[in-house]
Amino acid sequence: MQTLLTPENTLPDDGYAGTLVARVWRPGLGPSVAVVRAKGVFDITRNFPTLADVLAAPDPAAAVRAVTLGEKIGDLDALLRASAADVRSDAASHFLAPQDLQPVKAAGVTFAASMLERVIEEQAKGDPARAEAVRGAVREKIGDDLSAVEPGSPAAEALKLKLIELGVWSQYLEVGIGPYGEIFTKCPPMAAVGLGAAIGLRPDSQWNNPEPEIVLALAPDGRIVGATLGNDVNLRDIEGRSALLLCRAKDNNASCALGPFLRLFDATFGVDDVRQAVIGLTVTGQDNFRMEGKSSMSQISRDVEALAAATLSADHQYPDGAFLMCGTMFAPTDLRDGEGFTHKMGDIVEIAAARLGRLANQVTTTHAAPPWTFGARALIRSLAARGLG
């Protein structure tokens, strides 16, 4: 794992040109807000005690760039090596998820390809052995391209009526092409894991996959002010049994990975870069299995600003800001051991986008992943001990 965590593999393709904000665990101090520069990683916690303070600034990138750099925490390459799951320790500085007081929300069923796979999961009742037969039957009735359907439009409503007649209407199609998008809670504040950390699968799941996504950083007033990468770890068998099991399928220990860094919007990176992003995925198994895929944000069915407005608005506030996973078009059907794809322990998952860098994590179970013990109370005590409360 350490061999993957190098500056060359991790940084965006334009290196240090953007405004890159991180959170770093510092021994004896706790989580610290930091900036990543060519000369190293620098602590700016005295200016911004929490990431929430960064997101609340009128122009977060300008505010970060204006501060006088604090103590140098270390060189990027050393911090990256120390962030690998098999060596990370509270006794050494390492990267955390670039999230603290913000909940991580997620938009579901935002791409046509993955929308059909959600219908297939539902029709197969979470049984991967039935999925291929169901896949053929569903596509025979629906087709395999719903990308031209504008959600909430008269054409979408007409399609809904047709699909009801065919007996294949689904709650997933409702949120995929209906007027209201699906926004759910992926994990609470302080719960996401960062670059190099272990990601957890429930041991009772037999059909699961990574979900590579762009993750928006939302200011308290709802503005999109930056982005990072995320893995919305998905348990297909559990959600497939019933959509009411979504929380059991989605919100588990170490089930949300964010990183490597938060890139704030500035002259080098903005919302149009998000709209044009291509997200790459590589899964490498200890059994020599390898899977690659790509997800293009240009094919999303609801614009990112519409998703942000559905998440944080006058109807639903988050005073510390929020993170929003935008969904994925990636729903793997690659064969593994003669059956459809599912994870094995030890899989390395890499998620990459040109302007956001590369997020790498290793698969384990929710039981084996380090327990989540450092929450909001611990953060408050940590900041107070540093005179920053």
GIRA-V513459 format. One record per backbone hydrogen bond with DSSP energy under -0.5 kcal/mol. NH is the residue of the N-H (numbers start at 1). CO is the residue of the C=O. If there is no record, write none. Layout:
nh & co
NH & CO
NH & CO
//
This chain:
nh & co
4 & 1
5 & 1
5 & 2
6 & 4
10 & 6
11 & 7
13 & 354
15 & 12
17 & 14
19 & 264
20 & 18
21 & 19
21 & 262
22 & 34
23 & 96
24 & 32
25 & 94
26 & 30
29 & 26
30 & 26
32 & 24
34 & 22
35 & 42
36 & 20
37 & 35
37 & 40
40 & 37
41 & 74
42 & 35
42 & 40
43 & 71
44 & 33
47 & 44
48 & 44
53 & 50
54 & 50
55 & 51
56 & 52
57 & 53
57 & 54
60 & 57
63 & 59
64 & 60
65 & 61
66 & 62
67 & 63
67 & 64
69 & 67
70 & 43
73 & 41
73 & 71
74 & 41
79 & 75
80 & 76
81 & 77
82 & 78
83 & 80
84 & 81
85 & 196
87 & 84
88 & 84
92 & 89
94 & 25
95 & 79
96 & 23
99 & 97
103 & 321
104 & 187
105 & 103
105 & 323
106 & 184
107 & 325
108 & 106
108 & 182
115 & 111
116 & 112
117 & 113
118 & 114
119 & 115
120 & 116
121 & 117
122 & 118
123 & 119
124 & 120
125 & 122
126 & 121
127 & 124
128 & 126
130 & 127
131 & 127
131 & 128
132 & 128
134 & 130
135 & 131
136 & 132
137 & 133
138 & 134
139 & 135
140 & 136
141 & 137
142 & 138
143 & 139
149 & 146
150 & 148
151 & 149
152 & 177
153 & 150
157 & 153
158 & 154
159 & 155
160 & 156
161 & 157
162 & 158
163 & 159
164 & 160
165 & 161
166 & 162
167 & 163
167 & 164
168 & 163
169 & 163
174 & 170
175 & 171
176 & 172
177 & 173
178 & 173
178 & 174
181 & 179
182 & 108
183 & 181
184 & 106
186 & 104
186 & 184
187 & 104
190 & 100
191 & 188
193 & 256
196 & 360
197 & 194
199 & 362
200 & 254
201 & 364
205 & 202
209 & 234
213 & 230
215 & 228
216 & 324
217 & 226
218 & 216
218 & 322
219 & 223
222 & 219
225 & 217
225 & 223
226 & 217
227 & 263
228 & 215
229 & 259
230 & 213
231 & 257
232 & 211
232 & 230
233 & 231
233 & 255
234 & 209
236 & 207
236 & 234
237 & 207
239 & 235
240 & 236
241 & 237
241 & 238
242 & 238
245 & 242
246 & 243
249 & 245
250 & 246
251 & 247
252 & 250
255 & 252
257 & 231
258 & 193
259 & 229
262 & 21
263 & 227
263 & 261
264 & 19
264 & 262
265 & 225
266 & 269
269 & 266
273 & 270
274 & 270
275 & 271
276 & 272
277 & 274
279 & 295
280 & 278
280 & 352
281 & 293
282 & 350
283 & 291
284 & 348
285 & 289
288 & 285
291 & 283
293 & 281
295 & 279
297 & 277
297 & 295
299 & 296
300 & 297
301 & 110
307 & 303
308 & 304
309 & 305
310 & 306
311 & 307
311 & 308
312 & 308
313 & 316
316 & 313
321 & 318
322 & 218
323 & 103
324 & 216
325 & 105
326 & 214
331 & 329
336 & 339
339 & 336
341 & 334
346 & 363
347 & 344
348 & 284
349 & 347
349 & 361
350 & 282
350 & 348
351 & 359
352 & 280
353 & 357
356 & 353
357 & 353
358 & 10
359 & 351
360 & 358
361 & 349
362 & 197
363 & 347
364 & 199
366 & 201
369 & 365
373 & 371
375 & 373
379 & 375
380 & 376
381 & 377
382 & 378
383 & 379
384 & 380
385 & 381
386 & 382
386 & 383
387 & 384
388 & 383
389 & 383
//
